[in-house]
Amino acid sequence: MTLGFAPPTAASLRSPSESASRLARMLEPSEWAAAGIPLLSNPREVVSGLHSRHAPTPSTAVLAVLDHEERLAASASFVRRPVPPDGWEFRNALLAHLRRVIPHDLRRRTPVRTAVLLYCREGDERWTEEDGAWMWGLRDTCTLHGLRCGAYITLTGGGWQVLGEGRGGRRPSSDSRPLPLGEGPAELAVLAPRTASGAAEPLRRAAAR
């Protein structure tokens, strides 16, 4: 695992006041690791299933909601707008897509479902300001939708990585061909996540190779 920080992008070199506002809306790896984010029992399976279902390319965010048994309840994907990374902007985009695919859990005393974010991007596995903004946005989205904040996962040409945990793998990667749903070394249970229309849609999760 490569440690360190990626250099700032040109888009991040803005006015001091604008940069300070954006920097307040991102989380560094140490803050994320200290936040008590629940560990995925099988991150490879989750990443493989989302990769097969959404076939993300760089700049694509895949937001998934998992139930208490880590089964997929709903998911949505979208391409990030070409704007400077800002947790507030990311939060708004995540929340808008989340509201289309699953009702909120704000009436529950404690969250029972968990939101996980997979972000496909260029570069290597080192943390970037963009990652920090997605982390901030995911955490705030979960608070506003009554969910537990789950893992933030990057997908790059070198593979996937659960940030803050040190777990990752080389496949799938941003260059991988998505496996058809249902392919893999073991057949897993059929799930029925909600679509944007609220109807159930069959989904077969597959473990990664």
N, C-alpha and C positions, 0 to 999 in steps of 0.2 A: 504494500500500500504506500503510495507516495504521499508524503506529508508536505504541508506548506500551503501557501496561498497563491492563486493565479494573479498575474499583474492586472491592474484596473484597466477597463476598456476605455476607449476614447469617449464613449457616451457618458462615462461616470465622472469625467473631468468637467464639471459644471461650475456655476458660481458657488462661493462658499456657503451662502445661506441655503441654496437648493440642495447642495451636497449634504449639509448637516441634517436637513429634514429627511432626506432619503436614508441616510446612515442610521437615523433613529428608528427606521422601519425595516430593519434587517437583523437577523440573528447570526452570531458567529458560532462555529462548531462547538466551542466550550459551553456557550449558553444553551445550545440545543441539547447537548449531551447531559447537561444538568437539569433539564426540564422534565425528566422522568417519562420520556416517550416510550410507550409499550413496545416491546420487541416482537417482531413477526416470528412465528414458530417456523415458517418455511418461506423465507423471502424469495428464494429462487422460483418457487411455484407461483407466487403472486406476480413476480416480474414477468415470467414466461406467459402467464395467462393474459396479463394486460398487453403485452407485446403482441401476442397472437390476435387479440381482439381489436386493438386500435392501430397496429402497425405504425407507431410513432416515428416521425422523422425529426431532425433537429429543429428546435423551437416549438415542439409540441408538448403540451402538458396533459397528462392523463390523471384524472382524479377518480379514486375508487373509494367506495364505502363498504366496509367489511362488517359482518355481524360478529357475535360473540364467539363463534366457532371459526372465525377467519374465512367465512364463505362470502363470496361477492354478492352484495345486495344491489348495487347500482354503480355505474361508471359513466364518465363523460370525458371527451378529449377536445382540445382546441389548440389553435396555433397562437402563440404569443405575439402581441402587436409589437412592432419595432420601435419601442420607446425605452428610455433609460430605466433600469431595474428599480422598481419602487414597490415595497410591500403593500402599500395601500392600493395601488393599481392592480396588483396580482390578487389581493384579497377580493376586490370587487369582481374580477373575472371569475375566480373560483366559486364565489358565492352565487353568482348569476347562473353558472352551469349546474351547480349542485341543486339549486332550487328547482331546476327543470326535471331532475331525474329522481328525487326522493324527498319526502316530506321531512320537516325539521323534527327534532326530538327535544325541543325546549321545555316541554311539559314534564319531562322525566327529571327526577331528583338527581340522578347520576347517569351519565351517558352509557349506553350499552353498545353503540356502534362506533366504529373507528374509521376516520378518513385517512387515506394514504395517497401521497402524491408521487407520481413518476414523471420526471422531466427529462426529455431527450434534448441534448445540446451538443455543441461542438466543444473541442478542447479535451483536457484530460480529467482525471478524477479529483484534482485539487479543488477545494472550496473556492467559490468566487462570490463577489457581491451579489450577483444574480441569484445564486443559491440561497444566500442569506435573506434576500427579499422574498423568495418563494417560501422559505421557512416561516418568516414572519406572517406572510399572507395565509399560509395553511393554518397556523395556530389561531389566528384571528377568525378565519372562516369557521373553524370548528366551534369556537366559543359562540359565534352568532347563529350556528345551526344546531347546537345542542349535541355535538359529537365529541368523541375523544380525538385528540390530535395524535395521529400515527406517524409512520415512517415517511421520511423524505428520501427519495431514491433518484439518483442521476443515471442516465443511460447515455454513454458516449461511444466513440469508436473503439475504445479499449474494453468495453463491457459495462456492467452495472455495479453500483455501489450504494449501500445504505449509509448515508452520511451520519456521522456521530457514533456509528457502531463498528466500523471497520470490516463489515461483511460485504462480500461482493463476488462477482464471477465474470468470466470472459464472454459467456453467451447467456442470453442474447446481448447484442450490442446494437448501436445505432445503424450499423451496416448489415445486420443479420436479416435474412429473409424470414418473415413471420411464419411460424408453423401453423397449419390449419388447426382450428380448435378441435380438440379430441385426440391429436397426435401426441405421442410421447411414450415413455417406457411403461407407463401405467395408466389405465383408464380410471378417471375420477368421476365423482358424482355430478349429475347434471344440475346446474343452478338455474335460477330464473330471476335475473336482475330486472329492475324496472327500466323501461325506456322513457324517453322524454314525454311520450303520450300517456305514460302510466300503465301501459300494458306489460304483461310479462313476456320476456323473450328468453328462450332456452339458451343456455351457455354451458359448454363442457370445458372445465378447467383442465389444463395439461401441465404436467411437471416439465421443467426445462431439461434439455439434454446437456 
